[in-house]
Amino acid sequence: MVSDGRSTPHPRRARLARHLRLLREDSGLTIETVGRRLGWSGSKLSRIETSLTGVTPSDAARLLDLYKVVSPRRDWLLAMARSGAVRSMLGAYPELGRVGGCSQLRVECRAGHRADSGIHPSRRGISQA
């Protein structure tokens, strides 16, 4: 198999990217339109939607505002964006939070991953009220 030099995105980042793309499409907006409204290049949004780059929690919030996404779905998607931001930070600064050879942030992040099965909150029986 030939590699193009890109690493495989984390499954959670890829899932978030798919959701953001579908939300944009459901909103009837093009990549160019979203880019103009947010002051981004179309290529930035394209890289986010294809998982070539992660999305920051603040950028995810701006997209969700534009797409008029409300809670609990909004909270779920923002949690995925925050999870990716912590993972990226740990990769860039592995010395952060080292305790006994283990990163405290990584331990907390993993605990959150176990608590979040990746299933949309409405499908876990959580009230939408």
N, C-alpha and C positions, 0 to 999 in steps of 0.2 A: 504494500500500500504506500502511496506517495503522500508525504506530508507537505502541507503548504506553510508550515512554520508556525501556525496558530495553535494555541492550546485549546483543548475542549473546555467550553464554559461549564461552570458549576451548574448542576441540574436546577437549582433554585433560581439562579440568574436567568437561565434559559426559559424557565416557566414564567418568570416575571416578564421577560421580554415578549413572550407569546401573548400574554394577557394585555400588555400595553399596546401591541400591534392590533389585536382584535378590538380593543376599546377605541383606538383611533379610527379603524375602519368602520365600526358601528356608529361612530359619531359623524361619519361621512366626510372626514377631513383627510387631506393628502399630507404626505410628509412635508412638502414645501409650505403648505398653509400653516401647519403646526410650527414649523421652524420660524416662519415670519412672525407669528403671534407671540412666540416665546423669545425671539431674538437669537435663535440658534441657526446653525447651518442645517440644511436637510441631511447632510452626511452624519451629523452628530446623532440625530434621531434614528437614522438608518442603522448606525452602529449599535445603538441601544436595542433596537427592535430585532436585530440579528444576533444579539449576544456577543458581538465583537468587543464591546465595552460594557461595563456595569453602569447602573444608573444610581446617582446619589439619592438619598432620601429626599432632599430638597427638590431635585429635578423631578423625581417621581411625584411629589406632591403637586408641583406645577402642572404636570401632565394630567394628573387625576382631577385637578381643578378645571382644566380646560375641557376634559371629557365629561365633566359633571358626575363623577363617581362619588357616591355617598357611602357612609358606614352601613353595615359592617364590612362590605367588600373593600372599601377604601382602607380601613384599618389593616385588613389582611394583606393587601398589596404593599402598604407602607412597611409593615413588619418584614416582608420579604426583602424590600429595598434596604432596610436597616441591617438585616442579617448579612446581606452582601457587602455592605459598607464595613461592618466589623471584620468580616473575613478578609477584605482587601487591605484593611489597615494592619491586620496581623501579618499578612504576607509582606507588606512593605516595611514593617517595624517589628520583627520577630522578638526583639529583646523586651518589648513592652509586657509588663505584667508577669515576668518570669518568677515563679514561686516553686522551688524544689524541682526545677527542670521542666515545669509545666506552665504554660501561659494561663493565668487566671481568666483572662478574657476569652481564651479559646474554650476553657472548661465551661464558662457561663454560656458561650455561644452554642456549644454542643448540647447543653441542657435545654436551651431554647429550641434547638432543632428537634430534640426528642419530644418536647411538649407539643410542637407544631408538626402534625403528621403530614402537612401539605394539603390537607383537605380543606376546602372552603368552609368557613365557620358555619354557614347556613346548612351544610351537609353533616355537621357534627351535632345537630340538635340544639344549637345555641339560638336563643330567641332573637328575632330580628326587630323586636320592639325597641 
